[in-house]
Amino acid sequence: MRAFKGSRMAAALALAVAAVTPVTLATPASAAVGNCSKGYNNANTAWGTCKTGSGSWSLTVQCYFWAAHTSYGNGPGSIYSSCPAQSHITNIILTVNQ
């Protein structure tokens, strides 16, 4: 009989703790884009692709004779960035923002 009484007490205590514990609702996680790659189309144009997740990302090309040029993407997809015809790409930078 004593074990049964202890079980009821434990259940009552658990119920009291649950009643005063704040409930937090799960919010959907913002997953950064992923499975990204980059490359050259030709000497003046580069491509960037992200296949999964959500969020923003950018593709920057640094140009030999001109300043860098940046294109922006949101979520999965492909974007392109180019240097002027008189110049060529010296570096491709793909940046994922959270």
NORSUL-V114960 format. One record per backbone hydrogen bond with DSSP energy under -0.5 kcal/mol. NH is the residue of the N-H (numbers start at 1). CO is the residue of the C=O. E is the energy in kcal/mol with one decimal. If there is no record, write none. Layout:
# NORSUL-V114960
NH CO E
NH CO E
This chain:
# NORSUL-V114960
5 1 -1.8
6 2 -2.1
7 3 -1.9
8 4 -1.9
9 5 -1.9
10 6 -2.5
11 7 -2.2
12 8 -2.3
13 9 -2.5
14 10 -2.4
15 11 -2.1
16 12 -2.1
17 13 -2.4
18 14 -2.2
19 15 -1.7
20 16 -1.3
21 17 -1.2
24 22 -0.5
25 23 -0.5
31 29 -1.1
34 52 -2.0
37 49 -2.4
39 47 -2.1
41 45 -3.1
42 45 -1.7
46 81 -2.8
47 39 -2.6
48 79 -2.3
49 37 -2.6
50 77 -2.3
51 34 -1.2
51 35 -0.8
52 34 -1.7
54 31 -2.6
57 73 -2.5
58 95 -2.5
59 71 -2.6
60 93 -3.1
61 69 -2.8
62 91 -2.5
63 66 -0.5
64 88 -2.5
69 61 -2.3
71 59 -2.5
73 57 -3.3
75 55 -3.8
76 53 -0.7
77 50 -2.7
79 48 -2.4
81 46 -1.9
83 44 -2.8
87 84 -2.1
89 43 -2.9
90 62 -3.4
91 62 -1.1
93 60 -3.0
95 58 -2.4
95 93 -0.5
97 56 -2.5
97 95 -0.5
